Amino acid sequence: MIEEYIYNTDSGFSLDDIKALVFGEAKLSLPADTLNKVDHCFHFLEKFSKEKIIYGINTGFGPMAQYRIEDHSLKELQYNIIRSHSTGAGEALPPIYVKAAMIARLSTFLQGYSGVHTELIVLLTEFINHNVFPRIPAHGGVGASGDLVQLAHIALTLIGEGEVMFEGNWDSSENVMKKLGLTPFKVRIREGLSVTNGTSVMTGIGLINLIYARQLLALSVTASVMVNEIASSFDDFASPVLNGTKRHSGQQRIAKMMLSCFEDSRSVLKREEILFTKNEEKIFSHKVQPYYSLRCVPQILGPILDTIDTAEKVLVNELNSACDNPIIDPETESVYHGGNFHGDYVSFEMDKLKIAITKLTMLTERQLNYLFHDRINGILPPFVNLGVLGLNYGLQAAQFTATSTTAESQTLSNPMYIHSIPCNNDNQDIVSMGTNSALLAKTVIDNGFQVMAIHFMAIVQAIDYLQSQDKLSGYTRGIYQELRDFFPVFKEDTPKYKEIEKMIVWLKNKQLSLRHF
């Protein structure tokens, strides 16, 4: 069923709203009070701008702002910024990131500080609801006057030029608009600058990154529980007493999640039942404490959870802000020139997020190595090989993929936020590189899913070797069974790249029922 999502003028969009609109079938509806607010700002600007010098209305753009534009060229000026800035390069952004960027751009207009005509709002909403995706090249933005180049590619399609993806195919925006009965937008006052000026593309990419980062974190908790079940670890590393002595919310929440998953597991051990009673062993057959990648999961994933929480707060604030310039304020009856288009908030959070997800990926790779390394785990064949050792190879080569992918993420985790290069005749003398930061975070997150896919393949193979399915908790047994429905146990050597792709799809779409998350 297609649900209608009615925008709330007071609260704006949440991350869950973005998820429903981008990944679900929810359609966006704008209430009259929101449209009235936008309309009020437009009419104020229309009246206020007469016989005044206002940047981007009757001046050039950027370092060209010192040049007055004559009245007969004002509309041409707005079209010129759209066409001249449609200079992106590289692969087109995937549709979900484009849709999130369009919602973010719409959101800044809905604040009622941009002075745009409501027809622009309506057309952009139609693009969102009909899944019309402008071609936005990945490269082009420095994130200072916002995502000028990438946003220009959205603007180009709104005026009936450029290319869009519709129903899985690329076509001209003009043709798709005709099919849908839509009319290209015609500039009134400053809409060319308004559409191109702001942080909406980096914000849109960042919001999708956050959705996937939360999914990866939930998967990492699940995988960590299952690896500890395979290893028959003592469960006190997740103890509320132990983790309560560290005053970090993220660590305590991760521990609670893991402990709730262990609740009915017969694979994890109770220390008090084995080591706190009379024990005559001189050399203990079972590790008194497991490796850090198993035992320190709350301490490793805790700061990652806290980082994701902070990033969500910052990006949702950015989503519901006016990131335009200048800002048109009917209440004070003035126009303010400043830098709300600057993307430092997004850039900084995306750098932190990619570092966090790289660390998560490193944890995944180390747990994978534990399962593959028979001399470390002491209970599994090399590379969880269920075939003939030496003749068959199990997931041996899959580790190469996991290792190289993890290494790439480590390199990509160098900060983008501090890599400012002046440009634009030094008008943009310090920039955020926010879109680059968001795109690098996207790559790191994609890499995380690849490594996680191989990890889960190893986990279920290990469980089959140990025949421990019935000892798993109810939660992890359900995960195991779902995975085996499409990834059956194997002994013979076969290509695994298609199975990795299927696993990634499942991992991205699986709704995980973790408590305390």
C-alpha positions as CSV (number, residue, x, y, z in Angstrom):
1,M,0.0,0.0,0.0
2,I,1.3,3.5,-0.9
3,E,1.2,5.6,2.2
4,E,0.9,9.4,2.1
5,Y,3.5,11.3,4.1
6,I,2.3,14.8,5.0
7,Y,5.1,17.2,5.7
8,N,5.0,18.7,9.1
9,T,5.8,22.4,8.9
10,D,6.9,22.6,12.6
11,S,9.0,19.4,13.0
12,G,10.3,18.9,9.4
13,F,11.8,15.6,8.3
14,S,13.3,12.9,10.4
15,L,15.7,10.2,9.3
16,D,12.8,7.7,9.5
17,D,10.8,10.0,7.1
18,I,13.7,10.0,4.6
19,K,13.8,6.2,4.9
20,A,10.1,5.9,4.2
21,L,10.2,8.3,1.2
22,V,13.4,6.9,-0.3
23,F,13.2,3.2,0.3
24,G,9.4,2.8,0.8
25,E,6.5,3.8,-1.3
26,A,5.4,6.7,0.7
27,K,4.3,9.8,-1.3
28,L,5.1,13.3,-0.1
29,S,2.2,15.7,0.4
30,L,2.7,19.4,1.3
31,P,0.1,21.1,3.5
32,A,-1.4,24.5,2.8
33,D,0.4,26.2,5.7
34,T,3.8,25.2,4.3
35,L,3.0,26.4,0.8
36,N,1.6,29.6,2.2
37,K,4.8,30.2,4.1
38,V,6.8,29.8,0.9
39,D,4.4,31.9,-1.1
40,H,4.6,34.7,1.6
41,C,8.4,34.8,1.3
42,F,8.3,34.9,-2.5
43,H,5.9,37.9,-2.6
44,F,7.9,39.7,0.1
45,L,11.0,39.3,-2.0
46,E,9.2,40.4,-5.2
47,K,8.2,43.6,-3.5
48,F,11.4,44.1,-1.4
49,S,13.9,43.6,-4.3
50,K,12.7,46.5,-6.3
51,E,15.4,49.3,-6.6
52,K,17.8,47.4,-4.3
53,I,21.1,45.7,-4.9
54,I,20.7,42.0,-3.8
55,Y,23.3,39.4,-4.6
56,G,22.2,36.9,-7.2
57,I,19.2,38.9,-8.2
58,N,20.7,41.8,-10.0
59,T,24.4,41.1,-9.5
60,G,26.7,38.4,-10.9
61,F,27.6,35.3,-8.9
62,G,30.6,34.6,-6.8
63,P,33.6,36.8,-7.7
64,M,31.4,38.3,-10.4
65,A,29.1,39.8,-7.8
66,Q,30.7,43.3,-8.3
67,Y,29.0,43.5,-11.7
68,R,25.5,44.9,-11.8
69,I,23.0,43.0,-14.1
70,E,20.6,45.1,-16.1
71,D,16.9,44.6,-15.6
72,H,16.4,43.1,-19.1
73,S,18.9,40.3,-18.3
74,L,17.7,39.2,-14.8
75,K,16.0,36.0,-15.9
76,E,18.8,35.2,-18.3
77,L,21.1,35.4,-15.3
78,Q,19.2,32.7,-13.5
79,Y,19.3,30.3,-16.4
80,N,23.0,31.1,-17.0
81,I,24.0,29.9,-13.5
82,I,22.1,26.6,-14.1
83,R,23.6,25.9,-17.5
84,S,27.1,27.2,-16.8
85,H,27.4,25.1,-13.6
86,S,26.2,21.8,-15.1
87,T,29.8,20.7,-15.4
88,G,30.0,17.5,-13.3
89,A,32.0,14.5,-14.2
90,G,32.2,10.9,-13.3
91,E,29.5,8.2,-12.8
92,A,26.0,9.3,-12.0
93,L,24.9,9.1,-8.4
94,P,22.6,6.1,-7.8
95,P,18.8,6.9,-7.6
96,I,18.4,6.6,-3.8
97,Y,21.1,9.2,-3.2
98,V,19.5,11.5,-5.9
99,K,16.1,11.2,-4.3
100,A,17.4,12.0,-0.9
101,A,19.2,15.0,-2.3
102,M,16.0,16.3,-3.9
103,I,14.2,15.9,-0.6
104,A,16.9,17.8,1.1
105,R,16.7,20.6,-1.4
106,L,13.0,20.7,-1.1
107,S,13.3,20.8,2.7
108,T,15.4,24.0,2.6
109,F,12.8,25.7,0.4
110,L,10.1,24.7,2.8
111,Q,11.7,26.7,5.5
112,G,10.4,29.8,3.7
113,Y,13.7,31.7,3.6
114,S,14.6,31.3,-0.1
115,G,12.1,33.5,-1.9
116,V,11.2,30.9,-4.5
117,H,7.9,30.5,-6.3
118,T,5.6,27.7,-5.1
119,E,5.6,26.2,-8.7
120,L,9.2,25.2,-8.1
121,I,8.2,23.4,-4.9
122,V,5.3,21.6,-6.6
123,L,7.5,20.4,-9.5
124,L,10.3,19.2,-7.3
125,T,7.7,17.3,-5.3
126,E,6.4,15.7,-8.5
127,F,9.9,14.6,-9.4
128,I,10.3,13.0,-5.9
129,N,6.9,11.3,-6.0
130,H,7.2,10.0,-9.5
131,N,10.8,8.7,-9.0
132,V,12.3,11.0,-11.6
133,F,16.0,11.0,-10.9
134,P,18.2,13.7,-12.5
135,R,21.6,12.6,-13.7
136,I,24.0,14.0,-11.1
137,P,27.7,13.3,-11.8
138,A,29.6,12.3,-8.7
139,H,32.4,14.9,-9.1
140,G,32.2,18.6,-9.1
141,G,31.4,20.0,-5.7
142,V,33.8,21.6,-3.2
143,G,31.1,22.0,-0.7
144,A,31.5,25.7,0.0
145,S,28.8,27.6,-1.9
146,G,27.2,24.2,-1.3
147,D,27.0,21.6,-4.0
148,L,26.9,24.1,-6.9
149,V,27.7,21.7,-9.7
150,Q,25.7,18.8,-8.6
151,L,22.7,20.9,-7.7
152,A,22.9,22.6,-11.1
153,H,22.3,19.2,-12.7
154,I,19.1,18.9,-10.7
155,A,18.1,22.4,-11.7
156,L,18.8,21.7,-15.3
157,T,16.2,18.9,-15.4
158,L,13.6,21.1,-13.6
159,I,13.8,23.7,-16.5
160,G,13.3,20.8,-19.0
161,E,16.9,20.3,-20.0
162,G,19.4,17.6,-19.0
163,E,18.8,13.9,-18.5
164,V,16.8,11.9,-15.9
165,M,16.4,8.3,-15.1
166,F,12.7,7.2,-15.2
167,E,11.4,3.7,-14.8
168,G,14.9,2.4,-15.0
169,N,15.9,4.1,-18.3
170,W,17.8,7.3,-19.1
171,D,15.8,9.9,-21.1
172,S,15.7,13.6,-21.6
173,S,14.0,15.6,-18.9
174,E,11.8,17.1,-21.5
175,N,10.5,13.8,-22.7
176,V,9.8,12.5,-19.2
177,M,8.0,15.6,-18.3
178,K,5.7,15.3,-21.3
179,K,4.9,11.7,-20.3
180,L,3.9,12.8,-16.8
181,G,2.1,15.9,-18.0
182,L,4.5,18.2,-16.2
183,T,5.6,21.7,-17.3
184,P,9.3,22.9,-17.0
185,F,9.8,25.5,-14.4
186,K,10.2,29.1,-15.5
187,V,12.3,31.4,-13.4
188,R,10.6,34.2,-11.6
189,I,13.2,36.1,-9.4
190,R,16.1,34.0,-8.1
191,E,15.2,30.3,-8.5
192,G,18.3,29.5,-10.6
193,L,20.6,30.5,-7.7
194,S,18.3,29.0,-5.1
195,V,18.2,25.5,-6.6
196,T,22.0,25.4,-7.1
197,N,23.1,27.0,-3.9
198,G,23.3,24.8,-0.7
199,T,24.3,21.6,1.0
200,S,21.5,19.4,-0.2
201,V,23.5,16.8,-2.2
202,M,26.0,16.2,0.5
203,T,23.2,16.1,3.0
204,G,21.2,13.6,0.9
205,I,24.1,11.3,0.4
206,G,24.9,11.7,4.1
207,L,21.4,10.7,5.2
208,I,21.5,7.5,3.1
209,N,25.0,6.8,4.6
210,L,23.5,7.0,8.0
211,I,20.7,4.6,7.2
212,Y,23.2,2.1,5.9
213,A,25.6,2.7,8.7
214,R,23.0,1.9,11.3
215,Q,22.2,-1.3,9.4
216,L,25.9,-2.2,9.4
217,L,26.1,-1.6,13.1
218,A,23.2,-3.9,13.8
219,L,24.7,-6.5,11.5
220,S,28.0,-6.2,13.4
221,V,26.3,-6.7,16.7
222,T,24.6,-9.8,15.3
223,A,27.7,-11.2,13.8
224,S,29.6,-10.6,17.0
225,V,27.0,-12.5,19.0
226,M,27.2,-15.4,16.5
227,V,31.0,-15.5,16.6
228,N,31.0,-15.6,20.4
229,E,28.5,-18.4,20.2
230,I,30.7,-20.3,17.8
231,A,33.7,-19.8,20.2
232,S,31.6,-20.7,23.3
233,S,32.8,-17.5,25.0
234,F,32.0,-16.6,28.5
235,D,29.2,-14.1,28.4
236,D,30.4,-11.8,31.2
237,F,32.1,-9.4,28.8
238,A,28.5,-8.1,28.1
239,S,27.7,-7.9,31.8
240,P,25.7,-4.7,32.8
241,V,27.9,-4.5,35.9
242,L,31.2,-4.6,33.9
243,N,30.0,-2.2,31.2
244,G,28.2,0.0,33.8
245,T,31.6,0.9,35.2
246,K,32.4,2.7,31.9
247,R,30.3,5.8,31.6
248,H,29.6,5.6,27.9
249,S,26.1,5.2,26.6
250,G,27.1,3.5,23.4
251,Q,29.1,0.8,25.1
252,Q,26.3,0.1,27.5
253,R,23.7,-0.1,24.8
254,I,25.8,-2.5,22.7
255,A,26.4,-4.7,25.7
256,K,22.6,-4.8,26.4
257,M,21.9,-5.7,22.8
258,M,24.4,-8.6,23.0
259,L,23.2,-9.8,26.4
260,S,19.6,-9.8,25.2
261,C,20.7,-11.9,22.2
262,F,22.6,-14.4,24.5
263,E,19.5,-14.7,26.7
264,D,18.4,-18.2,25.5
265,S,21.7,-19.3,23.9
266,R,23.2,-22.6,25.0
267,S,26.5,-21.9,23.2
268,V,27.9,-19.1,25.5
269,L,29.3,-20.1,28.8
270,K,28.7,-18.8,32.4
271,R,32.1,-18.1,34.1
272,E,30.6,-18.8,37.5
273,E,29.6,-22.3,36.5
274,I,33.1,-23.3,35.1
275,L,35.9,-21.2,36.5
276,F,34.4,-19.9,39.8
277,T,33.8,-23.5,41.1
278,K,36.4,-26.1,41.9
279,N,38.6,-26.6,38.8
280,E,41.6,-29.0,38.7
281,E,42.9,-28.1,35.3
282,K,46.6,-27.0,35.2
283,I,46.4,-25.8,31.6
284,F,42.9,-24.7,30.7
285,S,41.4,-26.4,27.6
286,H,39.1,-23.4,27.0
287,K,40.4,-19.8,26.8
288,V,39.9,-17.9,30.0
289,Q,39.4,-14.8,28.0
290,P,38.7,-14.7,24.3
291,Y,40.5,-12.6,21.7
292,Y,39.8,-8.8,21.8
293,S,37.8,-9.0,18.6
294,L,35.3,-11.2,20.5
295,R,35.6,-9.8,24.0
296,C,35.9,-6.1,23.4
297,V,32.9,-5.7,21.1
298,P,31.0,-3.2,23.4
299,Q,34.1,-1.1,23.8
300,I,34.7,-1.1,20.0
301,L,31.2,-0.7,18.7
302,G,30.1,1.6,21.5
303,P,31.9,4.7,20.2
304,I,30.7,3.8,16.7
305,L,27.1,3.9,17.9
306,D,27.7,7.2,19.6
307,T,29.3,8.6,16.5
308,I,26.3,7.6,14.3
309,D,23.9,9.1,16.8
310,T,25.8,12.4,16.7
311,A,26.0,12.4,12.9
312,E,22.2,11.8,12.7
313,K,21.5,14.8,14.9
314,V,23.7,17.0,12.9
315,L,22.5,15.9,9.5
316,V,18.8,16.0,10.4
317,N,19.4,19.6,11.7
318,E,21.1,20.4,8.3
319,L,18.2,18.8,6.5
320,N,15.7,21.0,8.2
321,S,17.7,24.2,7.9
322,A,17.8,26.9,5.3
323,C,21.1,26.4,3.5
324,D,20.5,29.1,0.9
325,N,22.2,32.5,0.3
326,P,21.1,35.1,0.7
327,I,18.4,34.4,3.3
328,I,15.1,36.2,2.7
329,D,13.3,37.0,6.0
330,P,9.8,38.5,5.7
331,E,9.5,38.8,9.5
332,T,12.4,41.3,9.8
333,E,11.7,42.6,6.3
334,S,15.3,42.2,5.2
335,V,17.7,40.1,3.1
336,Y,20.8,38.7,4.8
337,H,24.0,37.8,3.0
338,G,26.1,35.1,4.6
339,G,27.4,31.5,4.2
340,N,24.6,29.0,5.2
341,F,25.6,27.1,2.1
342,H,29.0,26.1,3.7
343,G,29.1,22.3,4.3
344,D,31.5,22.0,7.2
345,Y,28.9,20.4,9.5
346,V,28.2,17.6,7.0
347,S,31.8,17.2,5.9
348,F,33.0,16.8,9.5
349,E,30.4,14.3,10.4
350,M,30.9,12.2,7.2
351,D,34.7,12.1,8.0
352,K,33.9,10.8,11.5
353,L,31.3,8.4,10.1
354,K,33.7,6.8,7.6
355,I,36.4,6.4,10.3
356,A,33.8,4.7,12.5
357,I,32.6,2.4,9.8
358,T,36.2,1.6,8.8
359,K,36.8,0.5,12.4
360,L,33.7,-1.6,12.3
361,T,35.0,-3.2,9.1
362,M,38.3,-3.9,10.7
363,L,36.5,-5.6,13.6
364,T,34.6,-7.7,11.0
365,E,37.8,-8.6,9.2
366,R,39.5,-9.7,12.5
367,Q,36.5,-11.8,13.5
368,L,36.6,-13.4,10.1
369,N,40.3,-14.1,10.5
370,Y,39.5,-15.8,13.8
371,L,37.0,-18.2,12.0
372,F,39.5,-18.9,9.2
373,H,42.6,-19.4,11.3
374,D,42.4,-23.0,12.7
375,R,45.5,-22.5,15.0
376,I,43.8,-19.5,16.6
377,N,40.2,-20.8,17.1
378,G,41.3,-24.4,17.7
379,I,37.8,-25.8,16.7
380,L,37.4,-25.2,13.0
381,P,39.1,-26.4,9.8
382,P,41.2,-23.8,7.9
383,F,39.0,-21.3,6.1
384,V,35.9,-23.2,7.4
385,N,36.6,-25.7,4.7
386,L,34.0,-28.4,4.9
387,G,35.5,-30.3,1.9
388,V,38.7,-32.3,1.6
389,L,41.6,-30.2,3.0
390,G,44.2,-29.5,0.3
391,L,41.8,-30.5,-2.5
392,N,39.1,-28.0,-1.5
393,Y,39.6,-24.4,-0.3
394,G,36.4,-23.3,1.4
395,L,36.4,-19.5,1.7
396,Q,40.2,-19.2,1.6
397,A,40.2,-16.8,-1.4
398,A,37.3,-14.8,-0.1
399,Q,39.6,-13.6,2.7
400,F,41.7,-11.9,0.1
401,T,38.7,-9.9,-0.9
402,A,37.8,-9.0,2.7
403,T,41.4,-8.0,3.5
404,S,42.0,-5.9,0.4
405,T,38.6,-4.1,0.8
406,T,39.3,-3.4,4.5
407,A,42.7,-1.9,3.5
408,E,41.0,0.3,0.9
409,S,38.7,1.7,3.6
410,Q,41.6,2.4,5.9
411,T,43.2,4.5,3.2
412,L,39.9,6.3,2.4
413,S,39.5,7.2,6.0
414,N,42.0,10.0,5.9
415,P,40.0,13.2,6.5
416,M,38.5,15.2,3.7
417,Y,37.3,18.0,6.0
418,I,40.8,19.5,6.3
419,H,41.7,19.3,2.6
420,S,40.5,22.7,1.6
421,I,41.8,24.1,-1.7
422,P,41.0,27.7,-2.5
423,C,39.2,28.2,-5.9
424,N,36.7,30.6,-7.6
425,N,39.3,33.4,-7.9
426,D,39.9,32.8,-4.2
427,N,36.3,33.9,-3.4
428,Q,35.9,30.4,-2.0
429,D,39.2,30.6,-0.1
430,I,38.3,27.9,2.5
431,V,35.9,25.1,1.5
432,S,34.4,22.1,3.2
433,M,34.7,19.4,0.5
434,G,31.5,18.0,2.1
435,T,30.3,16.2,-1.0
436,N,33.6,14.4,-1.4
437,S,33.5,13.5,2.3
438,A,30.0,12.1,1.9
439,L,30.9,10.1,-1.2
440,L,34.1,8.7,0.4
441,A,31.9,7.7,3.4
442,K,29.5,6.0,0.9
443,T,32.4,4.0,-0.5
444,V,33.6,2.9,3.0
445,I,30.1,1.8,3.9
446,D,29.7,-0.1,0.6
447,N,33.0,-1.8,1.4
448,G,31.7,-2.6,4.9
449,F,28.8,-4.5,3.4
450,Q,31.2,-6.5,1.2
451,V,33.4,-7.6,4.1
452,M,30.3,-8.3,6.2
453,A,28.9,-10.5,3.5
454,I,31.9,-12.7,3.5
455,H,31.9,-12.8,7.3
456,F,28.3,-14.1,7.4
457,M,29.2,-16.7,4.8
458,A,31.9,-17.9,7.1
459,I,29.7,-17.8,10.2
460,V,27.1,-20.1,8.8
461,Q,29.7,-22.5,7.5
462,A,31.3,-22.6,10.9
463,I,27.9,-23.3,12.6
464,D,27.4,-26.2,10.1
465,Y,30.8,-27.7,10.8
466,L,30.1,-27.6,14.6
467,Q,26.5,-28.7,14.2
468,S,25.6,-26.1,16.8
469,Q,22.4,-24.8,15.2
470,D,20.2,-26.0,18.1
471,K,22.5,-24.3,20.7
472,L,22.1,-20.9,19.1
473,S,19.8,-18.2,20.7
474,G,16.4,-17.9,19.1
475,Y,17.5,-14.6,17.5
476,T,20.7,-15.9,15.9
477,R,19.1,-19.3,14.9
478,G,16.6,-17.3,12.9
479,I,19.4,-15.4,11.2
480,Y,21.2,-18.6,10.4
481,Q,18.1,-20.2,8.9
482,E,17.3,-17.2,6.7
483,L,20.9,-17.2,5.4
484,R,20.8,-20.9,4.6
485,D,17.6,-20.4,2.6
486,F,19.6,-18.7,-0.1
487,F,23.1,-19.6,0.7
488,P,23.2,-23.4,1.3
489,V,26.0,-25.3,3.0
490,F,28.8,-26.1,0.5
491,K,31.8,-28.5,0.4
492,E,32.9,-28.3,-3.3
493,D,34.7,-25.3,-4.7
494,T,32.5,-23.0,-6.8
495,P,32.7,-19.3,-7.7
496,K,31.4,-17.2,-4.9
497,Y,31.0,-13.7,-6.4
498,K,27.3,-14.1,-7.1
499,E,26.7,-15.4,-3.6
500,I,28.5,-12.4,-2.2
501,E,26.3,-10.1,-4.2
502,K,23.1,-11.9,-2.9
503,M,24.4,-11.7,0.6
504,I,25.0,-8.0,0.3
505,V,21.4,-7.5,-0.9
506,W,20.1,-9.5,2.0
507,L,22.3,-7.7,4.5
508,K,21.1,-4.2,3.3
509,N,17.4,-5.1,3.4
510,K,17.1,-7.4,6.4
511,Q,15.0,-5.9,9.2
512,L,16.9,-6.8,12.4
513,S,14.9,-7.1,15.6
514,L,17.6,-6.1,18.0
515,R,16.4,-4.8,21.3
516,H,18.0,-1.6,22.9
517,F,19.0,-0.3,19.4
